[in-house]
């Protein structure tokens, strides 16, 4: 077993009209975003123990981290499990009853269920995308019992 550390950090929040003032506004007005992570591992190479998906809240400049236990299933140079990130949009909670009477909402409406939206290309930087780890194969007891004559 070994640990897989996932670290997420919001670098900038681009909420402005032009790219020139994006850096200034992002540092002045950091916003919170909910991010869903999903660990996608090749099941012939890795066994992931524990929760492989979750939602984290990122605020400007703050760093969130998650640690999972993983176990390599084979030896050699293995690519690290990949992590898919999506924007997590929670269910709309603005429809609270004003008069104290609970009203039924249509369950299939878009406001009553959380949604996931993919990031645009270039919005997420994964610095470990092409990294591999060298896993040494387990020593075989049958090989160590060889006798030379």
SULMOBEL-V895234 format. One record per residue. RES is the residue in one letter. SS is DSSP state (A for helix, B for strand, O for the rest). Layout:
RES:SS ; RES:SS
//
This chain:
X:O ; X:B ; X:B ; X:B ; X:B ; X:B ; X:B ; X:B ; X:B ; X:O ; X:O ; X:O ; X:O ; X:O ; X:O ; X:O ; X:O ; X:O ; X:A ; X:A ; X:A ; X:A ; X:A ; X:A ; X:A ; X:A ; X:A ; X:A ; X:O ; X:O ; X:O ; X:O ; X:B ; X:B ; X:B ; X:B ; X:B ; X:B ; X:B ; X:B ; X:O ; X:O ; X:O ; X:O ; X:O ; X:B ; X:B ; X:B ; X:B ; X:O ; X:O ; X:O ; X:B ; X:B ; X:B ; X:B ; X:B ; X:B ; X:O ; X:O ; X:O ; X:O ; X:B ; X:B ; X:B ; X:B ; X:B ; X:B ; X:B ; X:B ; X:B ; X:B ; X:O ; X:O ; X:O ; X:B ; X:B ; X:B ; X:B ; X:O ; X:O ; X:B ; X:B ; X:B ; X:B ; X:B ; X:B ; X:B ; X:B ; X:O ; X:O ; X:O ; X:O ; X:O ; X:O ; X:O ; X:O ; X:O ; X:O ; X:O ; X:O ; X:O ; X:O ; X:O ; X:O ; X:O ; X:O ; X:O ; X:O ; X:O ; X:O ; X:O ; X:O ; X:O ; X:B ; X:B ; X:B ; X:B ; X:O ; X:O ; X:O ; X:O ; X:O ; X:O ; X:O ; X:O ; X:O ; X:O ; X:O ; X:O ; X:O ; X:B ; X:B ; X:B ; X:B ; X:O ; X:O ; X:O ; X:O ; X:O ; X:A ; X:A ; X:A ; X:A ; X:O ; X:O ; X:O ; X:O ; X:O
//
